[in-house]
Structures are given as structure tokens and as C-alpha cells.
Amino acid sequence: MKKGVLMSKPVVGILMGSDSDLPIMQEAAAMLQEFGVEYEMTIASAHRTPKKVLEYGVGAERRGIKVIIAGAGWAAHLAGVIASHTTLPVIGVPIDSSPLKGLDALLATVQMPGGVPVATMSIGKSGAKNSGVFAAQIIATSDVKIANRLKVFRVEMERDVEEKAKRIMAITAAPVMKEPSAVDAGVPAKKKSRRRRWKKKPGGAAPVQGPAA
Ligand code: RP5
């Protein structure tokens, strides 16, 4: 995957704070590719290239972008700053690039003040993957082809899990053990228990055994 990837008519913009975020953020691109959603991808840093972030946020809607994904690590202000410059939906991906393993980026991305939301995903690769799926889900609200691909994706995911479950069951299933009989175990057979006999009480009749209730 190259930086600054361009497609004919991108509807999703993927931003990241640094090229060091690319191995994580390409998970978002991979999902968009799977669903056939056109996207563009570039680097923009809220701290290192603030003017570029401003311009991107202000101009994205006019250029036909419908959803913005922003991934950043450390004091991750990229998604929040982009969201402050546009009313397009912004999806934030906290990246685990710092000594705090992304907890700093998670809080910086998710803790937006009321009125300027950022849909924040989980930290790292899964979050980036989900940002791609989520962006496709937003686009799918007005694109039936993408909506159908998302449905197929769910069915395939379910089938994959079932296949894995079957494989695990095949590996872990213990052979059925037959309980050893007393003869197998060399235990002498017990004497037959004597059946209880009712003795006729002197002067009384033997109790009658009626049908079982
Ligand atoms: C953040 O700082 C970036 O999003 C990246 O996760 C982190 C480190 O960037 P580099 O120093 O690797 O360029 O702004």
C-alpha cells in the first residue's frame, strides 16, 4: 500500500499522523478495498502540519468525501481537530505507538466535548479494521451494492468461526471410553440380593401392592 493512494472518486478519506502509522492504518484501507469503497489516503499531523489538517477538514466535503478516518498515536488530536473543521462523520483510530501503548491516544481521541463527535474505534489494528468497516457501513446507507457486500462479509465471518470451531472440536474430542464391567475388572460377582418377602402378620393380611401411581 502506497502513501497518498488516490482512486477515481474517493468517498472516504484516510488520514494518519505519521508514516509510522501506516502498518496499522492499512487495515482500514484493506477493508474499504474489500467492500469496493473508493478512498484516498494521506499523512496529516494536527501538531506538525496544522495548516494541512485545516485545509483537509474544510475542503473534504466539497471534494466529495463522505466519511473521514483519522488515525494517530500519542497526544492524538488529529481526529478531533478534523472534526472541528467539518460536519462529515469522523472516525478516530487511536494508535498504540507510544510508551503508554495507545491509552493516551484513546483518551485524546474519544474524549471530545459535546457537539463535536468523533466515532472512536478500539486501539490499534482491530480499531483500524473496524474504521474501514464502519466507514463502509455509513456509505452503505445510500449504496445498496456496498450494503450487500457488508451482509456477505457477516455471513462469511460466521462461517469462518464455525469452521474453526469444528477444527478445534476435531482436535480436542477425546475417544469415547467404555466403563469397565465388573468382570473386566476381575471383581467377583456379588450374590444376588434376596427379594423382600412380605410376611403375613399374625392376625393381619399382607399389605396389598397396588398399581404404581
Ligand atoms: C503521532 O505521533 C503519529 O500519529 C504517530 O503515531 C506518533 C509518532 O510519530 P513519528 O514520530 O513516528 O513520526 O503524531
Residues whose N, C-alpha, C, O or C-beta is under 5 A from the ligand:
A	BS01	RP5	G17 S18 S20 D21 G71 A72 G73 W74 I95 S97
